[in-house]
Amino acid sequence: MEHRDLLAGFVRLHVLHHAAEHEVYGLWMIEELARHGYRLSAGTLYPMLEAMEQRGYLISRREQHGRTIRRLYRITDLGREGLALAMERLRELRGEVAPRPTNAD
C-alpha cells in the first residue's frame, strides 16, 4: 500500500466502523478495504487487528467453519469512544481542507 504510514489510520477507522456494525474477520475486511482502494495483505492486516485487540479497541472470538477456524472481531466500548473521537477530528479536518465556495456573483 503506497503511503502506508499516512493511510494506516484510515484503515483502522474502517475496521472500527465495520466492527461497530457487525463482527468482521480478516479476509472479509481485506476484500472490503480493497473496494475502497486499499490493498492489504493478510501479513499486514492480521497484525493490525491483533494490535487493535491488544490495545482494547477490538475483542475477538474464534468460530469453526468446517476445517477453518475464523477469528471474528467486534468493537469494544473503548473502540467506540476512539471511533467517535476520530470521526469528530475527521469532520474538523474535512472542514479545513474542503474547497470553499466562491462568490461568483
C-alpha positions in Angstrom: 0.0 0.0 0.0 1.5 3.3 -1.1 1.8 5.9 1.6 1.2 3.2 4.2 2.2 5.4 7.1 -0.4 8.0 6.2 -3.2 5.7 5.3 -2.9 3.2 8.2 -5.1 5.3 10.4 -7.9 5.3 7.8 -7.6 1.5 7.6 -8.0 1.3 11.4 -11.0 3.6 11.2 -12.6 1.4 8.5 -12.1 -1.7 10.7 -13.6 0.0 13.7 -16.6 1.3 11.7 -17.4 -2.1 10.3 -16.7 -3.9 13.6 -19.3 -1.5 15.2 -21.9 -2.6 12.6 -21.2 -6.4 12.8 -18.5 -8.9 13.5 -15.7 -8.9 10.9 -13.0 -11.3 10.0 -9.7 -10.8 8.2 -10.5 -12.0 4.7 -13.8 -10.1 4.6 -12.0 -7.0 5.9 -9.3 -7.3 3.2 -12.0 -7.6 0.5 -14.0 -4.6 1.9 -10.9 -2.4 2.1 -10.0 -3.4 -1.5 -13.4 -1.9 -2.5 -12.2 1.4 -1.1 -8.8 1.3 -2.8 -6.7 -0.2 0.0 -4.6 -3.2 -1.0 -3.6 -5.0 2.2 -2.1 -8.5 2.5 -3.0 -10.8 5.4 0.5 -10.2 6.7 -0.3 -6.6 7.1 -3.9 -6.8 8.3 -3.8 -9.6 10.8 -1.0 -8.0 12.9 -3.0 -4.7 12.8 -6.1 -6.5 14.1 -4.1 -8.2 16.8 -2.6 -4.9 17.9 -6.0 -3.2 17.9 -7.3 -6.0 20.2 -4.3 -5.7 22.5 -4.9 -2.0 22.8 -8.6 -2.7 23.7 -10.3 -1.4 20.6 -11.5 -4.8 19.4 -12.4 -8.1 21.0 -12.3 -11.4 19.2 -13.7 -14.9 19.4 -13.0 -18.0 17.4 -15.6 -19.8 15.3 -15.1 -23.0 13.4 -16.4 -23.4 9.8 -15.6 -27.0 8.8 -11.8 -27.2 9.0 -11.4 -23.5 9.1 -11.2 -21.6 12.3 -12.1 -18.0 11.8 -11.4 -15.2 14.3 -14.3 -12.7 14.4 -13.8 -9.2 15.7 -16.2 -6.7 17.2 -15.7 -3.2 18.6 -15.3 -2.6 22.3 -16.6 0.4 24.3 -13.0 1.9 24.1 -13.1 1.3 20.3 -16.5 3.2 20.1 -15.0 6.1 22.0 -11.9 6.2 19.8 -14.0 5.9 16.6 -16.3 8.8 17.8 -13.3 11.0 18.6 -11.6 10.2 15.3 -14.8 11.0 13.3 -15.1 14.3 15.1 -11.5 15.1 14.2 -12.1 13.9 10.6 -15.1 16.3 10.2 -12.9 19.1 11.6 -10.1 18.3 9.1 -12.7 18.0 6.2 -13.9 21.4 7.1 -10.4 22.8 6.8 -9.4 21.1 3.5 -12.7 21.3 1.7 -12.9 23.8 -1.2 -14.6 26.9 0.0 -17.4 28.3 -2.2 -16.5 31.3 -4.2 -18.7 34.4 -4.7 -19.0 34.3 -8.5 -21.9 36.8 -8.5 
